[in-house]
């Protein structure tokens, strides 16, 4: 039997500027998730880079289109799929479904 996780509201859509990444902490999951807005679409993914032993928040990285570069070691990820574009990271980011409902951003996590 597959358990489907429900969407949860993380914040207002207006709090996420265009071409910007905003981190959220989900207390119950003890997980950081970032939401980015690119070309009026939202993308959600785990905020911590997979390239280092120490946690490095991707929300502090450089977003260019749908490519996000980690500020710690320079790994680049495609935020639409989580795929690694260039390393040193070898593990893809976990991406989450995201939607905007009545001016709020909701993610499935």
C-alpha positions in Angstrom: 0.0 0.0 0.0 1.4 3.4 -1.0 0.9 6.3 1.4 0.4 9.6 -0.4 1.6 12.7 1.4 -0.7 15.7 1.5 0.2 19.1 0.3 1.2 21.5 3.1 1.3 25.3 3.0 4.8 26.8 3.5 4.0 30.5 3.0 2.6 33.2 0.8 3.5 33.1 -2.9 4.3 36.9 -2.7 7.1 36.1 -0.2 9.1 34.4 -3.0 10.5 37.0 -5.5 11.0 36.1 -9.1 14.4 34.4 -9.8 14.9 33.8 -6.1 15.2 30.9 -3.6 13.5 30.9 -0.2 14.2 28.3 2.5 11.6 26.8 4.8 12.1 24.5 7.8 9.6 21.7 8.2 9.7 21.1 12.0 7.8 17.8 11.9 10.2 16.3 9.3 13.3 18.1 10.6 14.1 19.0 7.0 15.0 22.2 5.1 13.2 22.7 1.8 13.7 25.5 -0.6 11.2 27.0 -3.0 12.3 28.9 -6.1 10.3 31.0 -8.5 11.5 31.0 -12.1 9.3 32.4 -15.0 6.2 32.4 -12.7 6.7 28.7 -11.9 7.6 27.3 -8.5 10.1 24.6 -7.8 10.7 22.9 -4.5 13.8 20.8 -3.5 15.8 19.8 -0.4 17.8 22.8 0.7 21.0 21.1 1.7 23.5 20.3 -0.9 24.6 16.7 -1.5 28.2 17.6 -2.3 29.6 18.0 1.2 29.9 16.2 4.5 28.9 19.4 6.3 25.4 20.8 5.5 25.6 23.6 3.0 22.3 25.5 2.3 21.5 25.8 -1.4 19.2 28.7 -0.6 22.4 30.8 -0.3 23.6 29.7 -3.8 23.4 31.4 -7.2 20.2 30.8 -9.2 20.6 31.3 -12.9 17.4 30.3 -14.7 16.6 26.8 -13.4 20.3 26.1 -12.5 21.3 26.5 -8.9 25.0 26.6 -7.9 26.0 25.6 -4.4 27.9 28.3 -2.6 30.2 25.9 -0.8 31.8 23.8 -3.5 30.3 25.0 -6.8 28.1 22.0 -7.6 25.3 22.9 -10.0 21.8 21.4 -10.1 18.8 21.5 -12.4 16.0 22.5 -9.9 13.3 21.2 -12.3 14.6 17.6 -11.9 17.2 17.7 -9.1 19.9 16.3 -11.5 23.5 17.2 -11.0 24.8 19.3 -13.9 28.4 19.6 -12.6 30.0 18.2 -9.4 31.7 17.6 -7.1 28.2 16.4 -6.1 27.2 13.1 -7.5 23.8 12.6 -5.9 20.7 14.4 -7.3 18.6 16.7 -5.1 15.3 15.4 -3.9 12.6 17.5 -5.6 9.0 18.0 -4.3 5.7 18.7 -5.9 4.7 22.3 -5.5 1.6 24.3 -6.3 0.1 27.7 -5.7 -3.4 27.8 -4.2 -5.2 31.0 -3.3 -1.9 32.9 -3.1 -0.1 30.3 -0.9 2.7 28.0 -1.9 2.1 24.4 -1.0 4.5 21.5 -1.2 4.1 17.8 -0.9 6.8 16.5 1.5 
